[in-house]
Structures are given as structure tokens and as C-alpha cells.
Amino acid sequence: MKKIYYLKTCSTCSRILKEWDLPSDFILQDIKNEEITVKQLEEMKSLAGSYEALFSKRAKLYKEMDLKNQVLKEADYKQYLLEHYTFLSRPVLLLNNQIFIGNSKKVTQQAKEAIHG
């Protein structure tokens, strides 16, 4: 599968997608306009190892809801990821049973190399 979960209104996502110079066979899913399904999230989790790995602790809502002072379990991370798109650390790239999560330089470079072989 060649799929990217991203936020169209996010300038960082837009910059990264441009840098990746994607071939036309990639499926792009704007998570604000097309919500992530339980099945999609479970697929991401199986590649990532945990829901926490997909969860963005830099999300504005994370601070607003004071989640950093709560003990979150995997079920909590899953629930929050399904409730609001902002909790997904993005972009998330699925490529041939590999997953690349987030926008750190290291991850985006590894993803670019995987995309272009």
C-alpha cells in the first residue's frame, strides 16, 4: 500500500509532500475531510507497534485537555485518535508494510529514500 494520511491545511505537511515528490500511485487522505476509520487506525497501529506511537503530544488539544497530567493507556490513545484528527502525528506514510510517522527530519528523510528507492 502507498498511502499518506495528512492535513491539507498544515503547512508542514504540504512542505513535506512537496519534498517527497510523490509518484502518482500514492493515495492521499486529508484526515480533516475524510476521518480515519477504526480499520485504518488498527492497520497503522499494527505497523507502528502502538497507538501511542501515532499520537501527537504537541497537539493543541493535548495541552488544552491537560492530558500530559493523566496516565493514558493504549485504549485512551486509540479513543483520542479516533475522536479528533489533530491527535495524529502527521504525516503518516504507509509504504509496502513500512510506516513513517511524523515530521522529524530523520523520519521524513527515511521516508523520501523509501519512496524513491
C-alpha positions in Angstrom: 0.0 0.0 0.0 1.1 3.5 -0.8 -0.9 5.9 1.3 -0.4 9.1 3.2 -2.5 10.5 6.0 -2.0 14.2 6.2 -3.7 17.5 6.9 -4.2 19.7 3.8 -4.2 22.9 5.9 -0.9 22.1 7.6 2.0 24.0 6.0 4.5 21.4 7.4 2.6 18.5 5.7 2.4 20.5 2.4 6.2 21.2 2.5 7.0 17.6 3.2 4.7 16.3 0.5 6.4 18.6 -2.0 9.9 17.4 -0.8 8.9 13.8 -1.2 7.9 14.4 -4.9 5.4 11.6 -4.8 4.7 9.3 -7.7 1.1 9.4 -8.9 0.2 5.9 -7.5 0.1 7.3 -3.9 -3.3 7.7 -2.2 -3.6 10.9 -0.1 -6.1 11.2 2.6 -6.8 14.6 4.2 -7.7 13.5 7.7 -9.8 16.6 8.4 -12.1 16.0 5.4 -12.0 12.2 5.5 -11.9 10.8 9.0 -9.7 7.9 9.9 -11.6 4.7 10.3 -11.1 2.1 13.0 -9.8 -0.3 10.4 -7.3 2.3 9.1 -6.1 3.2 12.6 -5.7 -0.5 13.5 -3.6 -1.0 10.4 -1.4 1.9 11.3 -1.1 0.5 14.9 -0.1 -2.9 13.6 2.8 -1.3 11.7 3.7 1.3 14.4 3.5 -1.1 17.4 1.3 1.1 19.5 -1.4 3.8 19.3 0.9 6.0 21.4 3.5 5.9 18.6 0.9 7.6 16.4 -0.2 10.1 18.9 1.0 13.7 18.8 1.8 15.1 22.2 2.4 18.5 20.5 -1.3 18.8 19.6 -3.0 22.0 20.9 -5.8 19.9 22.3 -3.3 17.7 24.2 -2.4 20.8 26.3 -5.9 22.2 26.4 -7.3 18.9 27.8 -4.4 18.7 30.2 -3.7 15.1 29.0 0.0 15.3 30.0 -1.0 15.1 33.6 -3.1 12.0 33.0 -1.9 8.4 32.7 -3.1 7.4 29.3 -3.4 3.7 28.3 -3.4 2.3 24.7 -7.2 2.4 24.7 -7.2 6.1 25.6 -4.7 6.9 22.8 -6.9 4.9 20.3 -10.1 6.8 21.5 -8.5 10.2 21.2 -7.0 9.4 17.7 -10.5 8.4 16.5 -12.2 11.4 18.2 -10.1 14.2 16.7 -7.7 14.3 13.7 -5.4 16.7 15.5 -4.0 13.9 17.7 -2.4 12.0 14.8 1.2 12.8 14.5 1.4 13.6 10.8 2.1 13.0 8.1 1.8 9.2 8.3 3.2 7.3 5.3 2.3 3.7 4.7 4.6 2.1 2.1 5.0 -1.6 1.5 4.4 -2.7 5.1 6.5 0.1 6.5 5.3 3.1 8.4 6.8 6.6 8.7 5.2 8.8 11.4 5.6 12.5 11.9 7.7 15.3 10.6 11.1 15.0 12.1 14.0 15.5 9.7 15.2 11.9 10.2 11.8 10.3 9.6 11.0 12.5 6.5 14.4 11.7 5.0 14.0 7.9 5.6 10.5 8.1 4.0 11.9 10.0 1.0 14.5 7.4 0.5 11.9 4.6 0.8 9.6 6.3 -1.7 12.4 6.8 -4.3 14.2 3.5 -3.6 
